[in-house]
Amino acid sequence: MLNLSKEAIQMLEQVIYLPMVLQILQNDCRAFEQGAFKLKQPYLKLIEQTIKYVQKELTDAKKYLRQNQLQVFRGERDDLFSEYIFIRKRTQDSRRYSNIRLRNHVEDLLSYYLAKAQEISHCEH
């Protein structure tokens, strides 16, 4: 069993959640590009700004993991749970996350990062 700080757990979970957020944003970007929207540009700009912000957060989280000799791997998955394996040096800990919890948290993060990107966009103007 790993004895991880709250910060370490938060960074490990960022590396789990943020790629999911990016995948959703990239899929949504393609949907807006291909969709029959009259004014696509505002949506695309917001999504692209959000993608950049999430990518930076993910890069920072991965850097933290490297500096603290931490790794996370996806384990087994079934209809209800997804397993993630946290490793520090040669010690590992397996954690199971409810797929519903994962989905809900990704949705919360998506809302957070869209709002954050919108704030950044307003500051630039």
CNS distance restraints for C-alpha pairs under 8 A (distance, minus, plus):
assign (resid   1 and name CA) (resid  91 and name CA) 7.22 0.50 0.50
assign (resid   1 and name CA) (resid  92 and name CA) 6.49 0.50 0.50
assign (resid   1 and name CA) (resid  93 and name CA) 5.29 0.50 0.50
assign (resid   2 and name CA) (resid  87 and name CA) 7.83 0.50 0.50
assign (resid   2 and name CA) (resid  88 and name CA) 7.47 0.50 0.50
assign (resid   2 and name CA) (resid  91 and name CA) 6.57 0.50 0.50
assign (resid   2 and name CA) (resid  92 and name CA) 6.30 0.50 0.50
assign (resid   2 and name CA) (resid  93 and name CA) 5.78 0.50 0.50
assign (resid   4 and name CA) (resid   8 and name CA) 5.93 0.50 0.50
assign (resid   4 and name CA) (resid   9 and name CA) 6.37 0.50 0.50
assign (resid   5 and name CA) (resid   9 and name CA) 6.33 0.50 0.50
assign (resid   6 and name CA) (resid  10 and name CA) 6.07 0.50 0.50
assign (resid   7 and name CA) (resid  11 and name CA) 6.22 0.50 0.50
assign (resid   8 and name CA) (resid  12 and name CA) 6.12 0.50 0.50
assign (resid   8 and name CA) (resid  65 and name CA) 7.79 0.50 0.50
assign (resid   9 and name CA) (resid  13 and name CA) 6.06 0.50 0.50
assign (resid  10 and name CA) (resid  14 and name CA) 6.12 0.50 0.50
assign (resid  11 and name CA) (resid  15 and name CA) 6.47 0.50 0.50
assign (resid  11 and name CA) (resid  61 and name CA) 5.32 0.50 0.50
assign (resid  11 and name CA) (resid  62 and name CA) 7.77 0.50 0.50
assign (resid  11 and name CA) (resid  64 and name CA) 7.21 0.50 0.50
assign (resid  11 and name CA) (resid  65 and name CA) 7.14 0.50 0.50
assign (resid  12 and name CA) (resid  16 and name CA) 6.66 0.50 0.50
assign (resid  12 and name CA) (resid  61 and name CA) 7.46 0.50 0.50
assign (resid  12 and name CA) (resid  65 and name CA) 7.25 0.50 0.50
assign (resid  12 and name CA) (resid  70 and name CA) 7.85 0.50 0.50
assign (resid  12 and name CA) (resid  71 and name CA) 7.47 0.50 0.50
assign (resid  12 and name CA) (resid  72 and name CA) 6.45 0.50 0.50
assign (resid  12 and name CA) (resid  86 and name CA) 7.50 0.50 0.50
assign (resid  13 and name CA) (resid  17 and name CA) 6.08 0.50 0.50
assign (resid  14 and name CA) (resid  18 and name CA) 5.56 0.50 0.50
assign (resid  14 and name CA) (resid  58 and name CA) 6.85 0.50 0.50
assign (resid  14 and name CA) (resid  61 and name CA) 6.54 0.50 0.50
assign (resid  15 and name CA) (resid  19 and name CA) 6.83 0.50 0.50
assign (resid  15 and name CA) (resid  58 and name CA) 6.38 0.50 0.50
assign (resid  15 and name CA) (resid  61 and name CA) 6.53 0.50 0.50
assign (resid  15 and name CA) (resid  62 and name CA) 6.84 0.50 0.50
assign (resid  15 and name CA) (resid  72 and name CA) 7.61 0.50 0.50
assign (resid  16 and name CA) (resid  20 and name CA) 7.33 0.50 0.50
assign (resid  16 and name CA) (resid  72 and name CA) 7.87 0.50 0.50
assign (resid  17 and name CA) (resid  21 and name CA) 6.43 0.50 0.50
assign (resid  17 and name CA) (resid 102 and name CA) 7.57 0.50 0.50
assign (resid  17 and name CA) (resid 105 and name CA) 7.86 0.50 0.50
assign (resid  17 and name CA) (resid 106 and name CA) 6.17 0.50 0.50
assign (resid  18 and name CA) (resid  22 and name CA) 6.14 0.50 0.50
assign (resid  18 and name CA) (resid  54 and name CA) 6.73 0.50 0.50
assign (resid  18 and name CA) (resid  55 and name CA) 7.96 0.50 0.50
assign (resid  18 and name CA) (resid  58 and name CA) 6.25 0.50 0.50
assign (resid  18 and name CA) (resid 106 and name CA) 7.78 0.50 0.50
assign (resid  19 and name CA) (resid  23 and name CA) 6.14 0.50 0.50
assign (resid  19 and name CA) (resid  58 and name CA) 7.74 0.50 0.50
assign (resid  20 and name CA) (resid  24 and name CA) 6.37 0.50 0.50
assign (resid  20 and name CA) (resid 106 and name CA) 6.94 0.50 0.50
assign (resid  21 and name CA) (resid  25 and name CA) 6.23 0.50 0.50
assign (resid  21 and name CA) (resid  54 and name CA) 7.81 0.50 0.50
assign (resid  21 and name CA) (resid 106 and name CA) 6.09 0.50 0.50
assign (resid  21 and name CA) (resid 107 and name CA) 7.95 0.50 0.50
assign (resid  21 and name CA) (resid 109 and name CA) 7.25 0.50 0.50
assign (resid  21 and name CA) (resid 110 and name CA) 6.12 0.50 0.50
assign (resid  22 and name CA) (resid  26 and name CA) 6.04 0.50 0.50
assign (resid  22 and name CA) (resid  51 and name CA) 6.29 0.50 0.50
assign (resid  22 and name CA) (resid  54 and name CA) 6.97 0.50 0.50
assign (resid  22 and name CA) (resid  55 and name CA) 7.61 0.50 0.50
assign (resid  23 and name CA) (resid  27 and name CA) 6.15 0.50 0.50
assign (resid  24 and name CA) (resid  28 and name CA) 6.08 0.50 0.50
assign (resid  25 and name CA) (resid  29 and name CA) 6.02 0.50 0.50
assign (resid  25 and name CA) (resid  47 and name CA) 6.41 0.50 0.50
assign (resid  25 and name CA) (resid  50 and name CA) 7.91 0.50 0.50
assign (resid  25 and name CA) (resid  51 and name CA) 6.68 0.50 0.50
assign (resid  26 and name CA) (resid  30 and name CA) 6.36 0.50 0.50
assign (resid  26 and name CA) (resid  51 and name CA) 7.73 0.50 0.50
assign (resid  27 and name CA) (resid  31 and name CA) 6.28 0.50 0.50
assign (resid  28 and name CA) (resid  32 and name CA) 6.20 0.50 0.50
assign (resid  28 and name CA) (resid  47 and name CA) 7.89 0.50 0.50
assign (resid  29 and name CA) (resid  33 and name CA) 6.17 0.50 0.50
assign (resid  29 and name CA) (resid  44 and name CA) 6.16 0.50 0.50
assign (resid  29 and name CA) (resid  47 and name CA) 6.45 0.50 0.50
assign (resid  29 and name CA) (resid  48 and name CA) 7.65 0.50 0.50
assign (resid  30 and name CA) (resid  34 and name CA) 6.11 0.50 0.50
assign (resid  31 and name CA) (resid  35 and name CA) 5.64 0.50 0.50
assign (resid  32 and name CA) (resid  36 and name CA) 7.85 0.50 0.50
assign (resid  32 and name CA) (resid  37 and name CA) 7.21 0.50 0.50
assign (resid  32 and name CA) (resid  40 and name CA) 6.44 0.50 0.50
assign (resid  32 and name CA) (resid  43 and name CA) 7.32 0.50 0.50
assign (resid  32 and name CA) (resid  44 and name CA) 6.83 0.50 0.50
assign (resid  33 and name CA) (resid  40 and name CA) 7.04 0.50 0.50
assign (resid  33 and name CA) (resid  44 and name CA) 7.54 0.50 0.50
assign (resid  39 and name CA) (resid  43 and name CA) 7.98 0.50 0.50
assign (resid  40 and name CA) (resid  44 and name CA) 6.12 0.50 0.50
assign (resid  41 and name CA) (resid  45 and name CA) 5.86 0.50 0.50
assign (resid  42 and name CA) (resid  46 and name CA) 6.22 0.50 0.50
assign (resid  43 and name CA) (resid  47 and name CA) 6.18 0.50 0.50
assign (resid  44 and name CA) (resid  48 and name CA) 5.95 0.50 0.50
assign (resid  45 and name CA) (resid  49 and name CA) 6.03 0.50 0.50
assign (resid  46 and name CA) (resid  50 and name CA) 6.10 0.50 0.50
assign (resid  46 and name CA) (resid 114 and name CA) 7.21 0.50 0.50
assign (resid  46 and name CA) (resid 117 and name CA) 6.67 0.50 0.50
assign (resid  46 and name CA) (resid 118 and name CA) 6.61 0.50 0.50
assign (resid  46 and name CA) (resid 121 and name CA) 7.91 0.50 0.50
assign (resid  47 and name CA) (resid  51 and name CA) 6.10 0.50 0.50
assign (resid  47 and name CA) (resid 114 and name CA) 7.34 0.50 0.50
assign (resid  48 and name CA) (resid  52 and name CA) 6.31 0.50 0.50
assign (resid  49 and name CA) (resid  53 and name CA) 6.32 0.50 0.50
assign (resid  49 and name CA) (resid 117 and name CA) 5.71 0.50 0.50
assign (resid  49 and name CA) (resid 121 and name CA) 7.67 0.50 0.50
assign (resid  50 and name CA) (resid  54 and name CA) 6.11 0.50 0.50
assign (resid  50 and name CA) (resid 113 and name CA) 6.04 0.50 0.50
assign (resid  50 and name CA) (resid 114 and name CA) 5.70 0.50 0.50
assign (resid  50 and name CA) (resid 116 and name CA) 7.61 0.50 0.50
assign (resid  50 and name CA) (resid 117 and name CA) 5.03 0.50 0.50
assign (resid  51 and name CA) (resid  55 and name CA) 5.99 0.50 0.50
assign (resid  52 and name CA) (resid  56 and name CA) 6.27 0.50 0.50
assign (resid  53 and name CA) (resid  57 and name CA) 6.37 0.50 0.50
assign (resid  53 and name CA) (resid 113 and name CA) 7.45 0.50 0.50
assign (resid  53 and name CA) (resid 117 and name CA) 6.88 0.50 0.50
assign (resid  54 and name CA) (resid  58 and name CA) 6.10 0.50 0.50
assign (resid  54 and name CA) (resid 113 and name CA) 7.05 0.50 0.50
assign (resid  55 and name CA) (resid  59 and name CA) 6.08 0.50 0.50
assign (resid  56 and name CA) (resid  60 and name CA) 6.20 0.50 0.50
assign (resid  57 and name CA) (resid  61 and name CA) 6.21 0.50 0.50
assign (resid  58 and name CA) (resid  62 and name CA) 6.15 0.50 0.50
assign (resid  59 and name CA) (resid  63 and name CA) 6.13 0.50 0.50
assign (resid  60 and name CA) (resid  64 and name CA) 6.26 0.50 0.50
assign (resid  61 and name CA) (resid  65 and name CA) 6.31 0.50 0.50
assign (resid  62 and name CA) (resid  66 and name CA) 6.25 0.50 0.50
assign (resid  63 and name CA) (resid  67 and name CA) 6.17 0.50 0.50
assign (resid  64 and name CA) (resid  68 and name CA) 6.12 0.50 0.50
assign (resid  65 and name CA) (resid  69 and name CA) 5.86 0.50 0.50
assign (resid  65 and name CA) (resid  70 and name CA) 4.70 0.50 0.50
assign (resid  65 and name CA) (resid  71 and name CA) 6.40 0.50 0.50
assign (resid  66 and name CA) (resid  70 and name CA) 6.14 0.50 0.50
assign (resid  66 and name CA) (resid  71 and name CA) 7.71 0.50 0.50
assign (resid  68 and name CA) (resid  88 and name CA) 7.91 0.50 0.50
assign (resid  69 and name CA) (resid  88 and name CA) 5.67 0.50 0.50
assign (resid  69 and name CA) (resid  89 and name CA) 6.04 0.50 0.50
assign (resid  70 and name CA) (resid  86 and name CA) 7.20 0.50 0.50
assign (resid  70 and name CA) (resid  87 and name CA) 5.59 0.50 0.50
assign (resid  70 and name CA) (resid  88 and name CA) 4.61 0.50 0.50
assign (resid  70 and name CA) (resid  89 and name CA) 6.99 0.50 0.50
assign (resid  71 and name CA) (resid  86 and name CA) 5.78 0.50 0.50
assign (resid  71 and name CA) (resid  87 and name CA) 5.01 0.50 0.50
assign (resid  71 and name CA) (resid  88 and name CA) 6.50 0.50 0.50
assign (resid  72 and name CA) (resid  84 and name CA) 6.65 0.50 0.50
assign (resid  72 and name CA) (resid  85 and name CA) 5.50 0.50 0.50
assign (resid  72 and name CA) (resid  86 and name CA) 4.60 0.50 0.50
assign (resid  72 and name CA) (resid  87 and name CA) 6.22 0.50 0.50
assign (resid  73 and name CA) (resid  84 and name CA) 5.62 0.50 0.50
assign (resid  73 and name CA) (resid  85 and name CA) 5.10 0.50 0.50
assign (resid  73 and name CA) (resid  86 and name CA) 6.69 0.50 0.50
assign (resid  74 and name CA) (resid  82 and name CA) 7.68 0.50 0.50
assign (resid  74 and name CA) (resid  83 and name CA) 6.11 0.50 0.50
assign (resid  74 and name CA) (resid  84 and name CA) 4.53 0.50 0.50
assign (resid  74 and name CA) (resid  85 and name CA) 6.21 0.50 0.50
assign (resid  75 and name CA) (resid  82 and name CA) 7.04 0.50 0.50
assign (resid  75 and name CA) (resid  83 and name CA) 4.73 0.50 0.50
assign (resid  75 and name CA) (resid  84 and name CA) 5.10 0.50 0.50
assign (resid  75 and name CA) (resid  85 and name CA) 6.29 0.50 0.50
assign (resid  76 and name CA) (resid  82 and name CA) 6.14 0.50 0.50
assign (resid  76 and name CA) (resid  83 and name CA) 5.35 0.50 0.50
assign (resid  76 and name CA) (resid  84 and name CA) 7.77 0.50 0.50
assign (resid  77 and name CA) (resid  81 and name CA) 5.84 0.50 0.50
assign (resid  77 and name CA) (resid  82 and name CA) 4.33 0.50 0.50
assign (resid  77 and name CA) (resid  83 and name CA) 6.07 0.50 0.50
assign (resid  78 and name CA) (resid  82 and name CA) 6.48 0.50 0.50
assign (resid  79 and name CA) (resid  99 and name CA) 7.48 0.50 0.50
assign (resid  80 and name CA) (resid  98 and name CA) 5.87 0.50 0.50
assign (resid  80 and name CA) (resid  99 and name CA) 5.56 0.50 0.50
assign (resid  80 and name CA) (resid 100 and name CA) 7.52 0.50 0.50
assign (resid  81 and name CA) (resid  96 and name CA) 6.16 0.50 0.50
assign (resid  81 and name CA) (resid  97 and name CA) 5.46 0.50 0.50
assign (resid  81 and name CA) (resid  98 and name CA) 4.47 0.50 0.50
assign (resid  81 and name CA) (resid  99 and name CA) 5.11 0.50 0.50
assign (resid  82 and name CA) (resid  96 and name CA) 5.59 0.50 0.50
assign (resid  82 and name CA) (resid  97 and name CA) 5.30 0.50 0.50
assign (resid  82 and name CA) (resid  98 and name CA) 6.41 0.50 0.50
assign (resid  82 and name CA) (resid  99 and name CA) 6.22 0.50 0.50
assign (resid  83 and name CA) (resid  94 and name CA) 6.73 0.50 0.50
assign (resid  83 and name CA) (resid  95 and name CA) 5.60 0.50 0.50
assign (resid  83 and name CA) (resid  96 and name CA) 4.31 0.50 0.50
assign (resid  83 and name CA) (resid  97 and name CA) 6.22 0.50 0.50
assign (resid  84 and name CA) (resid  94 and name CA) 5.82 0.50 0.50
assign (resid  84 and name CA) (resid  95 and name CA) 5.34 0.50 0.50
assign (resid  84 and name CA) (resid  96 and name CA) 6.30 0.50 0.50
assign (resid  84 and name CA) (resid  97 and name CA) 7.75 0.50 0.50
assign (resid  85 and name CA) (resid  92 and name CA) 6.61 0.50 0.50
assign (resid  85 and name CA) (resid  93 and name CA) 5.66 0.50 0.50
assign (resid  85 and name CA) (resid  94 and name CA) 4.43 0.50 0.50
assign (resid  85 and name CA) (resid  95 and name CA) 6.25 0.50 0.50
assign (resid  86 and name CA) (resid  92 and name CA) 5.49 0.50 0.50
assign (resid  86 and name CA) (resid  93 and name CA) 5.16 0.50 0.50
assign (resid  86 and name CA) (resid  94 and name CA) 6.27 0.50 0.50
assign (resid  86 and name CA) (resid  95 and name CA) 7.68 0.50 0.50
assign (resid  87 and name CA) (resid  91 and name CA) 5.66 0.50 0.50
assign (resid  87 and name CA) (resid  92 and name CA) 4.25 0.50 0.50
assign (resid  87 and name CA) (resid  93 and name CA) 6.45 0.50 0.50
assign (resid  88 and name CA) (resid  92 and name CA) 6.37 0.50 0.50
assign (resid  97 and name CA) (resid 101 and name CA) 6.83 0.50 0.50
assign (resid  97 and name CA) (resid 102 and name CA) 6.77 0.50 0.50
assign (resid  98 and name CA) (resid 102 and name CA) 6.26 0.50 0.50
assign (resid  99 and name CA) (resid 103 and name CA) 6.13 0.50 0.50
assign (resid 100 and name CA) (resid 104 and name CA) 6.08 0.50 0.50
assign (resid 101 and name CA) (resid 105 and name CA) 5.96 0.50 0.50
assign (resid 102 and name CA) (resid 106 and name CA) 6.07 0.50 0.50
assign (resid 103 and name CA) (resid 107 and name CA) 6.18 0.50 0.50
assign (resid 104 and name CA) (resid 108 and name CA) 6.26 0.50 0.50
assign (resid 105 and name CA) (resid 109 and name CA) 6.12 0.50 0.50
assign (resid 106 and name CA) (resid 110 and name CA) 6.01 0.50 0.50
assign (resid 107 and name CA) (resid 111 and name CA) 6.36 0.50 0.50
assign (resid 108 and name CA) (resid 112 and name CA) 6.20 0.50 0.50
assign (resid 109 and name CA) (resid 113 and name CA) 6.02 0.50 0.50
assign (resid 110 and name CA) (resid 114 and name CA) 6.07 0.50 0.50
assign (resid 111 and name CA) (resid 115 and name CA) 6.19 0.50 0.50
assign (resid 112 and name CA) (resid 116 and name CA) 6.12 0.50 0.50
assign (resid 113 and name CA) (resid 117 and name CA) 5.98 0.50 0.50
assign (resid 114 and name CA) (resid 118 and name CA) 6.16 0.50 0.50
assign (resid 115 and name CA) (resid 119 and name CA) 6.27 0.50 0.50
assign (resid 116 and name CA) (resid 120 and name CA) 6.29 0.50 0.50
assign (resid 117 and name CA) (resid 121 and name CA) 6.06 0.50 0.50
assign (resid 118 and name CA) (resid 122 and name CA) 6.20 0.50 0.50
assign (resid 119 and name CA) (resid 123 and name CA) 6.26 0.50 0.50
assign (resid 120 and name CA) (resid 124 and name CA) 6.35 0.50 0.50
assign (resid 121 and name CA) (resid 125 and name CA) 6.75 0.50 0.50
